Amino acid sequence: MATTSKDVFKLTNMAKSVLVLASSNEHKISEINKIFPEIGYTVISMKEAGCEDDIVEDGDTLEANAMIKARYLHQKLNRDVFSEDTGLEVEALDGAPGVITARYAGP
């Protein structure tokens, strides 16, 4: 059976409706997917997209780390990607702990 332009259009639209989140946190993926279908997107994890790499997050800010992850995955997968990085930035501590939030209190 020949592929028609209508079939290609369907495949193209389907591919555009999937976003890869630069995370392997299944709970986070689930929570985001509760919101995104309302605007026409399905979110999948980087693992589901075929990447199990450990991305080095060596940025100086939460935003920089999110950009590092998003750029890495976009280059590797050539797909639409989004990312986030979470941490605490306390004004009384001059923005600390920031990127080291997970390690701030010790092991």
ABEGO torsion letter per residue (X at the ends): XBBBAAAAAAAAAAAAABBBBBBABAAAAAAAAAAAAAAGBBBBBAAAAGBABBBBBABABAAAAAAAAAAAAAAAAGBBBBBBBBBBBBAAAGGOAEAAAAAAAEX
